Amino acid sequence: MSTADRLPRLLALVPYLMSHQGATVPEVAKIFGLSEKQLIDDLQLVWMCGLPGHTPGDLIDVSWDGGEILIDNAETIARPLRLATDEASALLVALRMLQEFPEFAEVGDRDALARVIAKLERAAGEGAAAVSSQVAVEMDAAPGALAAVNEGLRTRRRLSLTYYVPGRDEVTPRDVDPMRLVVADGRSYLEGWCYRAEAVRLFRLDRMLDVRILDVAAEPPEDAEPLDVAQGVFRPSPTDELVELEVTPAGRWVTEYYPCEEVVELGDGRMRVSLRARDQGWLVRLALRLGDTGRVVSPPSLAGAVREQASEALARYEECTG
Amino acid sequence: MSRRKTERLLNLVICLLSTRRPLSAEQIRHAVPGYDRDGDEAFQRMFERDKNELREIGVPIEVHKDPWEDEPGYRIVRQSYELPEITLEADEAAVLGLAAQVWQRASLAEAAGGALLKLRAGGVETDESAIGALELRVDTRDPSFPALWEAVRDRRAVRFDYRTAGSGTVRTRTLEPWGVVSRRGRWYVVGHDRDRGESRVFRLSRIAGPVSPIGRPGVVEVPEAVDLRALVGYRDDLALPERPALLRVRAGTCEGLRQLAQAVRPGADGWDEVELVFADPERLAGWIASLGADVEVVEPSDARDSVIRRLKGALA
């Protein structure tokens, strides 16, 4: 939080302390995202403020002896400030999204959702309610695999997936101990321990061709950590090979579909794109798909593999027509 | 914001909340520490700036102009300042906790976090752990997102440079935004395009450079009953008729293709015949070309030609 946010923070901190008398310094610091030193600095500042007159009897009285915070004489700002339009809309848009989300019916309570939306709209006023209906996140229709995946999660049983990997155009069997559902950007994934990869993996529900619930308890290893999806679901590793492509305007979609390390405009809508990928086969397919709308700049080995595949494929067409 | 200024503003909020009758600037100057040491003009400037800053963070300062007073009076009406009483049941708190962590990027994540703090400060128990079996994330990575969100919020027209899909030419567009929609991980802005005189959909990832607000806030009228999603969805469905395609596929390859096939007939020469239904020949050709030498389009000829064009392009 920057210093410009300090006043809004203080206007929330005082009411928080009023309604949580005796809260400890570490616990309040955590809730407000501050170090303990910053929190104490905030308390010292609050202690200097109060009603006009500013005699000791007018000032806010706050103490943190022994780590427990007690506050008094702050009735004037005992309630937090109203939610700003942005704040209320950020929550309302997210709540409306949950409402549309088929998986939610299985894990959450639709009724509770409707109640929260109503309460928040009432607290936020008309402005925020209007804005939140102008921002929409669309959800994909519930994939067929959802019921079985949810059942596996609920009963904690191992799942046997028939899983399609479009990058390699392969269908592989996977035994997975389900951990949780992750929905990112409107698509649903199962996160689980994959016995084939011996690692935690995400599986897109719409790429599961078949899901069987096995009669085996799910036992992901104790050190299997949930993936951090805060920065996006698909994150190449920094050790993957760096590839440079040059694309024409018709090939610009690459930057919209895949995370790129660097994008340089070359003029006339052409771009040079750098991205990382683990799988050379995937890269060859990408280059073939781009065809005349992009070319591999480096590494040369990839450029060679693309030409080789293309010429082999073309040979078949020439054979047939000729 | 300096410590001294934060202190002054906090004292100002307390002062204006505690007064029942509006206070003149002069009265405020005497009541709030920090205003007293400067000359008249410096005080006026400082007081103006302070009022603006408080309004920016949502503090509603009322201005009273009584006909029998020379100077306007100021106060904060408690009812418009305070978060109304709100209580949540445990199941409601769990849902709210889940909603608060949806946004991944600064602008909305901070707004959601700020809302949660205020609710907690108001005594609402929120719960961010209850639905551990589910995580929802929405990314707003496009640099133009915050500006468009603000324009939608403020009902304000915007101008931006936009790159068309095929040709890559960049044109300046003037838009009255009605809303933003995320579809399959991509964001679109929908609104009335002033230059074309009709509704249009723009992909945020094709906006080149900054989005500038133009004109006054509050002028954009969102048509009643407009269906933003339908407007965005419509583009995908600019429906081409569905047609059958006949492919030859090397035995034991192209699993994904076979999964979507209408029919697969084993051939004698190690190549199977696969029938597929498609709509957009370019899309089909992109997919088939990506599979290289394991598949060949027999018909129709437009898709076949498009594959050949792509392969030649990849060879060049």
Contacts between the chains, C-beta under 8 A, distances in Angstrom:
chain1	res1	chain2	res2	distance
A	3	B	1	5.2
A	3	B	6	7.9
A	4	B	1	5.3
A	6	B	1	6.0
A	6	B	6	5.2
A	7	B	1	6.9
A	7	B	6	5.5
A	7	B	9	5.3
A	7	B	10	6.4
A	7	B	53	7.9
A	7	B	57	6.4
A	8	B	57	5.0
A	8	B	114	6.9
A	9	B	117	7.7
A	10	B	6	7.1
A	10	B	10	5.8
A	11	B	10	7.6
A	11	B	13	7.0
A	11	B	57	8.0
A	12	B	117	4.8
A	12	B	118	5.4
A	12	B	120	7.9
A	12	B	121	4.2
A	13	B	121	7.2
A	14	B	121	7.9
A	15	B	121	4.1
A	15	B	122	6.3
A	16	B	117	7.7
A	16	B	120	6.2
A	16	B	121	4.0
A	19	B	121	7.1
A	19	B	122	7.3
A	19	B	123	4.3
A	31	B	117	7.5
A	31	B	120	6.8
A	32	B	117	6.9
A	33	B	113	7.9
A	45	B	3	6.4
A	45	B	6	6.4
A	45	B	7	6.0
A	45	B	10	7.6
A	46	B	10	7.5
A	48	B	7	5.8
A	49	B	7	6.0
A	49	B	10	4.7
A	49	B	11	5.1
A	49	B	14	6.5
A	50	B	11	7.3
A	50	B	14	6.5
A	51	B	14	6.1
A	51	B	15	7.3
A	51	B	18	5.6
A	52	B	11	8.0
A	52	B	15	5.2
A	52	B	18	7.3
A	52	B	31	3.6
A	52	B	32	6.9
A	53	B	31	7.8
A	54	B	11	8.0
A	54	B	33	6.1
A	76	B	14	4.9
A	76	B	17	5.0
A	76	B	18	5.0
A	77	B	13	6.7
A	77	B	14	6.1
A	77	B	17	6.7
A	79	B	81	7.8
A	79	B	82	4.0
A	79	B	83	5.8
A	79	B	122	6.4
A	80	B	82	7.4
A	80	B	83	4.8
A	80	B	117	8.0
A	80	B	118	4.3
A	80	B	119	7.8
A	80	B	121	4.1
A	80	B	122	4.9
A	81	B	57	7.5
A	81	B	58	5.8
A	81	B	59	6.6
A	81	B	81	6.3
A	81	B	82	7.4
A	81	B	83	6.6
A	81	B	118	6.5
A	82	B	58	6.3
A	82	B	60	7.9
A	82	B	80	7.3
A	82	B	81	6.6
A	82	B	82	6.6
A	82	B	83	5.3
A	82	B	84	7.7
A	82	B	118	7.9
A	83	B	83	6.6
A	83	B	115	5.3
A	83	B	118	6.0
A	83	B	119	7.9
A	84	B	57	7.4
A	84	B	58	4.4
A	84	B	111	7.4
A	84	B	114	7.3
A	84	B	115	8.0
A	85	B	153	6.0
A	86	B	107	8.0
A	86	B	108	7.7
A	86	B	111	4.2
A	86	B	153	7.0
A	87	B	111	4.8
A	87	B	112	7.1
A	87	B	114	5.0
A	87	B	115	3.6
A	87	B	118	7.1
A	88	B	115	6.2
A	89	B	111	7.5
A	89	B	153	7.1
A	90	B	103	6.2
A	90	B	108	4.6
A	90	B	109	7.9
A	90	B	111	3.9
A	90	B	112	4.1
A	90	B	115	6.4
A	91	B	96	7.0
A	91	B	99	5.5
A	91	B	100	6.3
A	91	B	112	5.6
A	91	B	115	5.2
A	91	B	116	7.8
A	93	B	108	8.0
A	94	B	99	3.8
A	94	B	100	7.1
A	94	B	102	4.0
A	94	B	103	6.8
A	94	B	112	6.9
A	94	B	136	7.6
A	94	B	138	7.6
A	95	B	95	7.1
A	95	B	96	7.6
A	95	B	99	4.7
A	97	B	99	7.9
A	97	B	102	6.8
A	97	B	136	7.3
A	97	B	138	7.2
A	98	B	95	6.9
A	98	B	98	6.8
A	98	B	99	6.1
A	98	B	136	7.1
A	101	B	136	7.4
A	103	B	134	6.8
A	104	B	134	7.6
A	107	B	131	6.0
A	107	B	133	5.5
A	107	B	134	4.9
A	108	B	94	7.4
A	108	B	95	6.1
A	108	B	98	7.2
A	108	B	131	6.0
A	108	B	134	7.2
A	109	B	91	4.9
A	109	B	94	8.0
A	109	B	95	6.9
A	112	B	89	7.0
A	112	B	91	3.9
A	112	B	92	4.8
A	112	B	94	7.4
A	112	B	95	5.1
A	113	B	95	5.1
A	115	B	89	7.5
A	115	B	92	5.5
A	116	B	88	6.8
A	116	B	92	4.6
A	116	B	95	5.2
A	116	B	96	5.4
A	116	B	99	7.8
A	119	B	86	5.6
A	119	B	88	7.0
A	119	B	92	7.3
A	120	B	86	7.8
A	120	B	96	7.8
A	122	B	84	7.1
A	122	B	86	7.7
A	123	B	83	6.4
A	123	B	84	5.1
A	123	B	86	4.9
A	131	B	152	6.6
A	131	B	153	4.9
A	133	B	179	7.8
A	134	B	152	5.1
A	134	B	178	6.5
A	134	B	179	3.5
A	134	B	180	7.3
A	134	B	222	6.7
A	134	B	228	7.1
A	135	B	149	7.1
A	135	B	152	6.9
A	135	B	179	6.1
A	135	B	180	5.3
A	135	B	181	7.6
A	136	B	179	6.8
A	136	B	180	7.7
A	136	B	181	4.7
A	136	B	182	7.1
A	136	B	228	5.7
A	136	B	229	5.7
A	137	B	138	5.4
A	137	B	181	7.6
A	137	B	182	4.3
A	138	B	181	6.6
A	138	B	182	6.3
A	138	B	183	4.7
A	138	B	184	7.5
A	138	B	229	5.8
A	138	B	232	7.7
A	138	B	233	7.8
A	140	B	184	7.1
A	153	B	133	5.8
A	164	B	255	6.8
A	164	B	256	5.4
A	164	B	259	6.5
A	166	B	256	5.8
A	169	B	253	7.6
A	169	B	254	5.9
A	169	B	255	6.0
A	169	B	256	4.9
A	169	B	257	7.3
A	169	B	291	6.2
A	170	B	255	5.6
A	170	B	256	7.9
A	171	B	255	4.1
A	171	B	256	7.2
A	171	B	259	7.0
A	180	B	132	6.6
A	180	B	133	4.8
A	180	B	134	6.3
A	180	B	135	6.3
A	181	B	133	6.5
A	181	B	134	5.0
A	181	B	135	7.3
A	182	B	134	7.8
A	182	B	135	4.8
A	182	B	136	7.8
A	182	B	137	7.3
A	183	B	134	7.4
A	183	B	135	7.2
A	183	B	136	4.6
A	183	B	137	7.0
A	184	B	136	7.6
A	184	B	137	4.4
A	184	B	138	7.5
A	184	B	139	7.2
A	184	B	185	7.7
A	185	B	137	7.1
A	185	B	138	6.2
A	185	B	139	5.7
A	185	B	182	6.8
A	185	B	184	7.2
A	185	B	185	3.3
A	186	B	138	7.8
A	186	B	182	6.4
A	186	B	183	7.0
A	186	B	184	5.6
A	186	B	185	6.0
A	187	B	184	7.1
A	187	B	185	6.8
A	209	B	259	6.1
A	226	B	135	7.8
A	229	B	135	6.6
A	229	B	137	5.6
A	230	B	104	5.9
A	230	B	137	7.0
A	231	B	104	7.6
A	232	B	104	7.8
A	232	B	139	6.3
A	232	B	141	7.9
A	233	B	137	7.9
A	248	B	168	7.4
A	249	B	163	7.5
A	249	B	165	7.9
A	249	B	166	6.7
A	249	B	167	5.9
A	249	B	168	2.5
A	250	B	165	7.9
A	250	B	166	6.0
A	250	B	168	7.7
A	252	B	163	7.6
A	252	B	168	6.9
A	252	B	206	7.9
A	255	B	205	7.3
A	256	B	186	6.5
A	256	B	203	7.7
A	256	B	205	4.7
A	268	B	168	6.6
A	269	B	163	6.4
A	269	B	167	7.1
A	269	B	168	2.2
A	269	B	169	7.0
A	269	B	170	7.7
A	270	B	168	7.5
A	284	B	292	7.1
A	285	B	290	4.0
A	285	B	291	7.1
A	285	B	292	7.3
A	286	B	290	7.1
A	287	B	314	6.0
A	288	B	289	4.9
A	288	B	290	4.9
A	288	B	291	7.8
A	288	B	292	5.7
A	288	B	310	6.9
A	288	B	311	7.1
A	288	B	314	5.2
A	289	B	286	4.7
A	289	B	287	7.2
A	289	B	289	5.6
A	289	B	290	3.9
A	289	B	310	7.2
A	290	B	310	7.7
A	290	B	313	7.7
A	290	B	314	7.2
A	291	B	286	7.7
A	291	B	289	5.7
A	291	B	309	6.6
A	291	B	310	2.7
A	291	B	311	6.6
A	291	B	312	7.6
A	291	B	313	3.8
A	291	B	314	5.1
A	292	B	309	6.2
A	292	B	310	6.3
A	292	B	312	7.0
A	292	B	313	2.5
A	292	B	314	7.6
A	292	B	316	7.0
A	293	B	313	7.0
A	295	B	314	7.7
A	295	B	316	7.4
A	306	B	314	5.5
A	307	B	314	7.1
A	307	B	315	5.6
A	309	B	292	4.0
A	309	B	293	6.0
A	309	B	314	7.8
A	310	B	292	7.3
A	310	B	311	4.7
A	310	B	312	7.6
A	310	B	314	4.1
A	310	B	315	4.4
A	311	B	315	5.7
A	312	B	292	7.0
A	312	B	293	4.0
A	313	B	289	7.7
A	313	B	292	5.1
A	313	B	293	4.2
A	313	B	296	7.6
A	313	B	311	5.3
A	314	B	308	7.0
A	314	B	311	4.9
A	314	B	312	6.7
A	314	B	315	6.7
A	315	B	293	7.9
A	316	B	293	6.5
A	316	B	296	5.2
A	317	B	296	6.5
A	317	B	304	7.6
A	317	B	307	7.7
A	317	B	308	5.5
A	317	B	311	7.6
A	320	B	296	7.1
A	320	B	298	8.0
